[in-house]
């Protein structure tokens, strides 16, 4: 009770005064007392064990575990299971209550077809009668207390049924939510293509793009990682740095130990993601290049032989490889053509972003230019364009 706690804003609060006030106002003081108090020492009734259900209140104290389960990947299923647990708990409490309040029913219990011979038998009978009551199938009642209790059972049953049906509907909707969004996107795109009069062949390619996008990213957005931009600036920097740092450091002119880490961080923040389909041309021989690309987590790129009229792949680039850096640095034409061999994500760095970093950190410009010059001398010829 005198330990610290975390408030609704995520702040750690400590100190006896604050924690005692929070404990009393949180509503757990009375349930904890009921679950802790030794009622069995003060009751000799044959049904005193019924009071033991108060100890089940301790199960609700696992709030941290419940919160984690509630925010898990399959949160809909977890919530449904928790709701079923709540239904069974309420049924148990009502069964215990019925065993205590149904004096008239107990006096005529031997007239029924099932006569309980043990406490478990009696509990089972009470539990089945309560389940029947909450589903509008009440038992025979003999006293006013029993009549009122059964009426309350029916009201509680209506609420529980509505909650369970709603939870099942929400569970089905959450399981099928992404598939429904994908189907809706496909229908919308195809209808738009038909309205615009796009030829069937091109429409099939457009549909193939979204099918590949869904299969690879489970998203209908061309940038499935767009949520990163919604984070705070510090988180955006940290996430992107974690994702792309090693990829950038593979480039010789960016891997120098004399280059400040902040330069890499700024370049990482300026990376943009572009998706290419199989057989798409990424860069063409002879065009001026103003960007270089890094291959993302999936896909491959083929570099074509610049000296052949036929389509001959002379090098295959995969995850973590880069291309187009020479045209970016020297402001010259592309030396070769590169095509997507599969569906591929390309992280792009534009020349204007590199120039921006030079202007932003003039003290690092000379170091960066020296590293670029060294790299140019090493790359007299090669497949990178």
C-alpha positions as CSV (number, residue, x, y, z in Angstrom):
1,X,0.0,0.0,0.0
2,X,2.9,2.3,0.7
3,X,4.7,1.6,-2.5
4,X,4.7,3.8,-5.6
5,X,2.1,3.6,-8.4
6,X,1.7,4.9,-11.9
7,X,-1.0,7.4,-12.7
8,X,-3.2,7.6,-15.8
9,X,-0.6,9.8,-17.5
10,X,2.2,7.3,-17.0
11,X,3.9,9.2,-14.2
12,X,5.5,7.4,-11.3
13,X,4.0,8.6,-8.0
14,X,5.6,7.7,-4.6
15,X,5.2,8.6,-1.0
16,X,2.9,7.4,1.8
17,X,0.4,10.3,1.5
18,X,-0.1,10.0,-2.2
19,X,-0.2,6.2,-2.3
20,X,-2.6,5.9,0.6
21,X,-5.0,8.4,-1.0
22,X,-4.8,6.6,-4.3
23,X,-5.4,3.2,-2.7
24,X,-8.5,4.3,-0.8
25,X,-10.0,6.2,-3.7
26,X,-9.2,3.4,-6.2
27,X,-11.9,1.2,-4.7
28,X,-9.7,-1.7,-3.8
29,X,-9.7,-1.1,0.0
30,X,-13.0,-2.8,0.6
31,X,-12.5,-5.8,-1.8
32,X,-9.1,-6.4,-0.3
33,X,-10.5,-6.4,3.2
34,X,-13.3,-8.8,2.2
35,X,-10.8,-11.2,0.6
36,X,-8.4,-11.0,3.5
37,X,-10.8,-11.1,6.5
38,X,-11.1,-14.7,8.1
39,X,-14.9,-15.0,8.1
40,X,-14.6,-18.8,8.8
41,X,-13.4,-18.0,12.3
42,X,-16.7,-16.2,13.1
43,X,-19.2,-18.4,11.4
44,X,-20.2,-22.0,12.1
45,X,-23.0,-22.3,9.6
46,X,-22.9,-25.3,7.3
47,X,-22.9,-22.9,4.4
48,X,-20.1,-20.6,5.7
49,X,-17.8,-21.9,2.9
50,X,-19.9,-19.8,0.5
51,X,-18.3,-16.7,2.0
52,X,-15.0,-17.9,0.6
53,X,-15.9,-16.6,-2.8
54,X,-14.7,-13.2,-1.5
55,X,-11.2,-14.5,-1.9
56,X,-11.7,-14.6,-5.7
57,X,-11.6,-10.8,-5.6
58,X,-7.9,-11.1,-5.4
59,X,-7.8,-12.4,-9.0
60,X,-8.9,-9.0,-10.2
61,X,-5.6,-7.5,-8.8
62,X,-3.7,-8.8,-11.7
63,X,-4.3,-5.6,-13.5
64,X,-0.9,-5.3,-15.1
65,X,-1.3,-8.7,-16.7
66,X,-4.8,-7.8,-17.8
67,X,-3.5,-4.6,-19.4
68,X,-0.7,-6.4,-21.3
69,X,-3.1,-9.0,-22.5
70,X,-5.6,-6.3,-23.5
71,X,-3.0,-4.6,-25.7
72,X,-1.6,-7.8,-27.2
73,X,-1.7,-8.6,-30.9
74,X,-4.8,-10.7,-30.6
75,X,-6.5,-8.3,-28.2
76,X,-10.0,-9.1,-29.5
77,X,-9.6,-12.8,-28.6
78,X,-8.1,-11.9,-25.2
79,X,-11.0,-9.5,-24.4
80,X,-13.5,-12.2,-25.4
81,X,-11.9,-14.8,-23.1
82,X,-11.8,-12.2,-20.3
83,X,-15.5,-11.5,-20.9
84,X,-16.3,-15.3,-20.6
85,X,-14.3,-15.4,-17.4
86,X,-16.4,-12.5,-16.1
87,X,-19.6,-14.3,-17.1
88,X,-18.5,-17.4,-15.2
89,X,-17.5,-15.4,-12.2
90,X,-20.8,-13.6,-12.0
91,X,-22.6,-17.0,-12.4
92,X,-20.5,-18.4,-9.6
93,X,-21.4,-15.4,-7.3
94,X,-25.1,-15.7,-8.2
95,X,-25.0,-19.4,-7.5
96,X,-23.5,-18.7,-4.1
97,X,-26.1,-16.0,-3.4
98,X,-28.9,-18.3,-4.4
99,X,-27.7,-21.0,-2.1
100,X,-27.8,-18.5,0.8
101,X,-31.1,-16.7,0.0
102,X,-33.3,-19.5,-1.3
103,X,-34.6,-20.8,2.0
104,X,-38.0,-21.9,0.6
105,X,-36.4,-23.6,-2.3
106,X,-34.0,-25.4,-0.1
107,X,-36.9,-26.7,2.1
108,X,-38.5,-28.3,-1.0
109,X,-35.2,-29.5,-2.5
110,X,-35.9,-33.1,-1.8
111,X,-39.1,-33.0,-3.9
112,X,-37.0,-32.6,-7.1
113,X,-35.6,-35.3,-9.4
114,X,-32.0,-34.5,-8.3
115,X,-31.2,-34.6,-4.6
116,X,-27.8,-33.2,-3.8
117,X,-25.7,-35.4,-1.5
118,X,-22.7,-33.1,-1.0
119,X,-21.7,-29.5,-1.1
120,X,-20.5,-29.9,-4.7
121,X,-23.8,-31.4,-5.7
122,X,-25.7,-28.5,-4.2
123,X,-23.4,-26.0,-5.8
124,X,-23.8,-27.7,-9.2
125,X,-27.6,-27.6,-8.8
126,X,-27.6,-23.9,-7.8
127,X,-25.3,-23.0,-10.7
128,X,-27.5,-24.8,-13.2
129,X,-30.6,-23.1,-11.8
130,X,-28.9,-19.7,-12.0
131,X,-27.8,-20.3,-15.6
132,X,-31.4,-21.2,-16.4
133,X,-32.6,-18.0,-14.7
134,X,-30.4,-15.7,-16.6
135,X,-31.7,-17.4,-19.8
136,X,-35.3,-16.8,-18.8
137,X,-35.9,-20.4,-17.4
138,X,-36.4,-19.8,-13.7
139,X,-36.8,-22.5,-11.1
140,X,-39.8,-22.9,-8.8
141,X,-39.9,-20.0,-6.2
142,X,-41.5,-20.1,-2.8
143,X,-40.6,-16.8,-1.1
144,X,-40.6,-13.1,-2.0
145,X,-36.8,-13.0,-1.7
146,X,-36.6,-15.8,-4.3
147,X,-39.0,-14.0,-6.6
148,X,-37.0,-10.7,-6.5
149,X,-33.7,-12.6,-6.8
150,X,-34.8,-14.5,-9.9
151,X,-36.1,-11.3,-11.5
152,X,-32.7,-9.7,-10.9
153,X,-31.1,-12.8,-12.4
154,X,-33.1,-12.3,-15.5
155,X,-32.1,-8.7,-15.8
156,X,-28.4,-9.6,-15.3
157,X,-28.8,-12.3,-17.9
158,X,-30.1,-9.8,-20.5
159,X,-27.1,-7.6,-19.9
160,X,-24.7,-10.5,-20.1
161,X,-26.2,-11.8,-23.3
162,X,-26.0,-8.4,-24.9
163,X,-22.4,-8.1,-23.8
164,X,-21.4,-11.5,-25.1
165,X,-23.2,-11.1,-28.5
166,X,-21.6,-7.7,-28.9
167,X,-18.2,-9.1,-28.0
168,X,-18.6,-11.9,-30.6
169,X,-19.6,-9.4,-33.3
170,X,-16.6,-7.1,-32.4
171,X,-14.3,-10.1,-32.4
172,X,-15.4,-11.3,-35.9
173,X,-15.1,-7.7,-37.2
174,X,-11.6,-7.3,-35.8
175,X,-10.4,-10.6,-37.2
176,X,-11.7,-9.7,-40.7
177,X,-10.9,-6.0,-40.5
178,X,-7.7,-6.0,-42.5
179,X,-9.1,-8.3,-45.1
180,X,-12.2,-6.1,-45.4
181,X,-10.0,-3.0,-45.9
182,X,-8.0,-4.8,-48.6
183,X,-11.2,-6.0,-50.4
184,X,-12.7,-2.5,-50.3
185,X,-9.5,-1.0,-51.7
186,X,-9.5,-3.5,-54.6
187,X,-13.1,-2.8,-55.4
188,X,-12.7,1.0,-55.2
189,X,-9.6,0.9,-57.5
190,X,-11.2,-1.4,-60.1
191,X,-14.3,0.8,-60.2
192,X,-12.1,3.9,-60.6
193,X,-10.2,2.2,-63.4
194,X,-13.4,1.3,-65.2
195,X,-14.7,4.9,-64.8
196,X,-11.4,6.3,-66.2
197,X,-11.5,3.9,-69.1
198,X,-8.1,2.3,-68.3
199,X,-7.4,-0.7,-70.6
200,X,-7.9,-4.2,-69.1
201,X,-4.2,-5.1,-69.4
202,X,-3.2,-2.0,-67.4
203,X,-6.0,-2.6,-64.9
204,X,-4.7,-6.1,-64.3
205,X,-1.2,-4.7,-63.6
206,X,-2.7,-2.1,-61.2
207,X,-4.6,-4.9,-59.4
208,X,-1.4,-7.0,-59.3
209,X,0.4,-4.1,-57.6
210,X,-2.1,-4.0,-54.7
211,X,-2.1,-7.8,-54.5
212,X,1.6,-7.8,-54.1
213,X,1.5,-4.9,-51.7
214,X,-1.0,-6.8,-49.5
215,X,0.9,-10.1,-49.7
216,X,4.3,-8.5,-48.8
217,X,3.2,-5.8,-46.2
218,X,-0.3,-6.8,-45.2
219,X,-1.3,-3.2,-45.9
220,X,-3.1,-1.3,-48.7
221,X,-0.9,1.7,-48.3
222,X,2.2,2.2,-50.5
223,X,4.0,3.3,-47.3
224,X,3.2,0.8,-44.6
225,X,5.6,2.5,-42.3
226,X,3.9,5.9,-42.5
227,X,2.9,5.6,-38.8
228,X,6.6,6.4,-38.0
229,X,6.0,10.0,-39.1
230,X,3.2,10.4,-36.6
231,X,5.6,9.8,-33.7
232,X,7.4,12.5,-31.7
233,X,10.6,13.9,-33.4
234,X,12.8,12.0,-31.0
235,X,11.0,8.7,-31.6
236,X,11.1,9.2,-35.4
237,X,14.8,9.7,-35.3
238,X,15.4,6.7,-33.0
239,X,13.2,4.3,-35.0
240,X,14.6,5.4,-38.4
241,X,18.2,5.3,-37.0
242,X,17.6,1.8,-35.8
243,X,16.2,0.7,-39.2
244,X,18.6,2.3,-41.6
245,X,21.8,3.1,-39.7
246,X,23.6,-0.1,-40.7
247,X,22.5,0.3,-44.2
248,X,24.0,3.7,-44.6
249,X,27.2,2.8,-42.9
250,X,27.9,0.2,-45.6
251,X,28.6,3.1,-47.9
252,X,32.4,3.8,-47.8
253,X,32.1,7.6,-47.9
254,X,29.6,7.6,-45.0
255,X,31.4,5.1,-42.8
256,X,34.3,7.2,-41.8
257,X,35.0,7.4,-38.1
258,X,35.8,11.1,-38.5
259,X,32.3,11.8,-39.7
260,X,30.0,13.0,-36.9
261,X,27.1,10.6,-36.1
262,X,24.6,13.5,-36.5
263,X,25.3,13.6,-40.2
264,X,24.1,10.0,-40.5
265,X,21.1,10.7,-38.4
266,X,20.0,13.6,-40.6
267,X,20.5,11.5,-43.7
268,X,18.4,8.7,-42.2
269,X,15.6,11.2,-41.5
270,X,15.5,12.2,-45.2
271,X,15.3,8.7,-46.6
272,X,12.1,8.0,-48.6
273,X,10.6,4.7,-49.5
274,X,9.4,3.8,-53.0
275,X,7.9,0.4,-54.1
276,X,8.7,-1.1,-57.5
277,X,6.9,-4.1,-59.1
278,X,8.7,-6.9,-60.9
279,X,10.3,-5.7,-64.3
280,X,9.9,-2.1,-63.4
281,X,12.9,0.0,-64.5
282,X,14.5,1.9,-61.6
283,X,17.2,3.8,-63.4
284,X,18.1,4.0,-67.1
285,X,21.4,4.3,-68.8
286,X,22.1,7.8,-70.1
287,X,19.7,9.7,-67.8
288,X,20.9,12.2,-65.3
289,X,20.8,10.8,-61.8
290,X,19.8,12.8,-58.7
291,X,19.3,9.9,-56.3
292,X,20.8,6.7,-55.0
293,X,18.8,3.8,-53.7
294,X,19.1,1.2,-50.9
295,X,17.3,-2.1,-51.1
296,X,15.0,-2.7,-48.2
297,X,14.1,-5.9,-46.3
298,X,12.7,-7.7,-49.4
299,X,13.3,-8.0,-53.1
300,X,16.2,-7.9,-55.5
301,X,17.4,-5.6,-58.3
302,X,19.3,-6.6,-61.5
303,X,22.0,-4.4,-63.1
304,X,22.0,-4.8,-66.9
305,X,25.1,-5.0,-69.1
306,X,25.6,-1.5,-70.4
307,X,27.5,-2.7,-73.4
308,X,24.9,-5.2,-74.7
309,X,21.7,-4.5,-76.7
310,X,20.2,-7.6,-75.1
311,X,18.8,-7.8,-71.5
312,X,21.6,-9.4,-69.7
313,X,21.9,-9.2,-65.9
314,X,25.5,-8.8,-64.8
315,X,24.9,-8.3,-61.1
316,X,22.1,-9.0,-58.7
317,X,21.6,-6.6,-55.7
318,X,19.7,-7.8,-52.6
319,X,18.9,-6.6,-49.1
320,X,21.3,-3.9,-47.9
321,X,22.9,-3.3,-51.2
322,X,23.0,0.2,-52.8
323,X,23.2,1.6,-56.3
324,X,23.2,4.9,-58.2
325,X,25.7,6.6,-56.0
326,X,28.2,7.6,-58.7
327,X,25.7,9.6,-60.7
328,X,24.5,11.2,-57.5
329,X,28.0,12.3,-56.4
330,X,29.4,13.3,-59.8
331,X,26.2,14.8,-61.3
332,X,26.7,12.7,-64.4
333,X,24.5,10.4,-66.5
334,X,23.7,6.9,-65.4
335,X,26.3,4.3,-66.5
336,X,23.9,1.3,-66.5
337,X,20.2,0.3,-66.3
338,X,18.7,-1.3,-63.2
339,X,15.4,-3.2,-63.1
340,X,13.4,-4.8,-60.3
341,X,13.7,-8.6,-60.5
342,X,11.0,-9.0,-57.9
343,X,8.7,-6.8,-55.8
344,X,11.1,-4.5,-54.0
345,X,11.2,-1.7,-51.6
346,X,13.8,1.0,-52.3
347,X,14.9,3.6,-49.7
348,X,15.9,6.7,-51.7
349,X,18.4,9.4,-50.8
350,X,18.2,12.5,-53.1
351,X,21.0,14.9,-53.9
352,X,19.2,17.8,-52.5
353,X,19.1,16.0,-49.1
354,X,22.9,15.5,-49.3
355,X,23.4,19.1,-50.1
356,X,21.1,20.1,-47.3
357,X,23.3,18.2,-44.8
358,X,26.4,19.9,-46.1
359,X,24.8,23.3,-45.6
360,X,23.4,22.3,-42.2
361,X,26.8,21.2,-40.9
362,X,29.5,23.2,-42.6
363,X,32.2,21.8,-40.3
364,X,31.5,18.3,-41.6
365,X,31.4,19.3,-45.2
366,X,35.1,19.2,-45.7
367,X,35.3,15.7,-44.1
368,X,32.4,14.5,-46.2
369,X,33.9,15.9,-49.4
370,X,37.2,14.2,-48.7
371,X,35.5,10.9,-48.2
372,X,33.6,11.3,-51.4
373,X,36.7,12.1,-53.3
374,X,38.4,9.0,-52.0
375,X,35.4,6.9,-53.0
376,X,35.4,8.4,-56.5
377,X,39.0,7.5,-57.0
378,X,38.3,3.9,-55.9
379,X,35.3,3.6,-58.3
380,X,37.0,4.1,-61.6
381,X,34.6,1.6,-63.2
382,X,32.0,-0.8,-62.1
383,X,28.4,-1.9,-62.2
384,X,27.1,0.9,-59.8
385,X,25.7,3.6,-61.9
